[in-house]
Amino acid sequence: MDNTSNQIDKTPKQRFIENIQKWSQIENRLKIINENTKKLRTMKTELSESICEYMKENNLADKKISICGGELRIVEKKEYTPLSFTYVELCLDNIIADPDQVQFIMNYIRDQRDVTVHQELSSRVPS
């Protein structure tokens, strides 16, 4: 019997149970992948800092280092803080003297946000 007819022979409840099992397996695999990714990112950041420090101390900051698949060089990268409601309110406070106007604008911004609602499964490890 092929897989297609095998799926047809199963009851909706059996397919439901199998889907839960598959979902759980995928969820567990993703957790492991994400943990490993986090570790790798941390290691990469530490190595980057060490390499940049060495290059600066040894006047290599303007040099390019050939590696397989490309080159390494120090570049400046701007990182902006997130555009949060707290930050927006602080900026408005700096340019608008009337606190009521600031609150009016903040309430308007909050109320005008697009909201998308969808359902998803969530797993929790019992404590």
WOLINFEN-V74439 format. One record per helix or strand of 3 or more residues. SS is the DSSP state (2 for helix, 1 for strand). FROM is the first residue (numbers start at 1). LEN is the number of residues. If there is no record, write none. Layout:
# WOLINFEN-V74439
{{SS,FROM,LEN} {SS,FROM,LEN}}
This chain:
# WOLINFEN-V74439
{{2,3,7} {2,12,46} {1,65,3} {1,70,3} {2,85,11} {2,99,14}}
